[in-house]
Amino acid sequence: MQIEVLKSKIHRVTVSEAELHYIGSITIDEDLLDAANMIEGEKVQIVNINNGERIETYIIKGKRGSGQICLNGPAARRVAVGDIVIIISYGIMDFEEAKSFKPIIIFPGENNKIQ
């Protein structure tokens, strides 16, 4: 049996930008992607702490070291610059493998920087 489990999480980062007139997605600083073991094009869920919104989209690499967290396209209407969000990715794996799998969870600090 295959199940879907938490793979990676970027916990409590601040939205730095929201670009309505863009084709869609979330742009994330490449340093954060590397630390969280996420890749460009990966499907993610964004949970907005400020208003409870949950959004599904895909990742675009942002400039390394920028601290960028930018919701693009329609998702820009679901956030405000300064909102705190959690970015979550899931993986599908065998049930037995999932029992011992350990997700990567990062807790960036001020300005969305790796501590």
BADOLO-694747 format. One record per residue (C-alpha): x, y, z. Coordinates in pm, whole numbers. Example, Ala and Ser with C-alpha at 12.3 -4.5 7.8 and 13.67 -1.06 7.14 Angstrom:
2
xx,yy,zz
1230,-450,780 .
1367,-106,714 .
//
This chain:
115
xx,yy,zz
0,0,0 .
118,355,-77 .
38,651,149 .
98,1025,132 .
316,1165,412 .
483,1490,509 .
811,1517,313 .
931,1871,386 .
814,2183,565 .
930,2544,575 .
776,2656,902 .
665,3017,955 .
819,3236,687 .
706,3587,604 .
546,3670,269 .
778,3927,109 .
582,3984,-213 .
251,3912,-384 .
238,3945,-765 .
-118,3920,-897 .
-27,3963,-1265 .
185,3651,-1298 .
101,3306,-1433 .
92,3142,-1090 .
298,2962,-827 .
511,3054,-527 .
865,3188,-561 .
1094,3070,-279 .
1455,3166,-201 .
1678,2886,-332 .
1859,2863,4 .
1528,2772,169 .
1453,2515,-102 .
1789,2346,-52 .
1753,2340,327 .
1402,2194,305 .
1486,1942,30 .
1233,2096,-209 .
1273,2152,-582 .
1143,2382,-853 .
815,2252,-993 .
727,2058,-678 .
366,2077,-563 .
326,2248,-226 .
52,2352,11 .
74,2699,164 .
-104,2755,494 .
-155,3120,589 .
-130,3166,966 .
-287,3514,948 .
-614,3423,775 .
-639,3043,764 .
-623,3018,382 .
-481,2699,231 .
-343,2714,-124 .
-194,2446,-348 .
54,2547,-617 .
404,2470,-742 .
749,2612,-666 .
959,2854,-870 .
1320,2914,-756 .
1384,3258,-613 .
1714,3440,-590 .
1952,3264,-350 .
1996,3453,-22 .
1709,3693,-94 .
1464,3560,165 .
1200,3582,-107 .
858,3429,-47 .
629,3555,-324 .
279,3431,-398 .
205,3475,-768 .
-110,3489,-976 .
-447,3420,-812 .
-275,3308,-489 .
-163,3669,-442 .
-524,3749,-348 .
-503,3501,-58 .
-209,3669,122 .
-82,4010,225 .
283,4106,236 .
391,4041,594 .
164,3739,646 .
324,3435,810 .
291,3111,610 .
390,2747,637 .
498,2574,314 .
441,2198,307 .
531,1925,57 .
417,1566,70 .
558,1243,-73 .
401,912,-166 .
575,605,-35 .
527,249,72 .
348,212,406 .
639,28,567 .
894,284,441 .
676,564,578 .
697,421,929 .
1067,509,953 .
1078,811,718 .
1182,1140,881 .
1063,1460,709 .
1284,1767,682 .
1142,2063,873 .
1319,2398,877 .
1255,2701,1096 .
1394,3010,918 .
1464,3317,1125 .
1432,3689,1067 .
1402,3793,700 .
1340,3427,607 .
1708,3337,654 .
1844,2997,750 .
1976,3007,1106 .
//
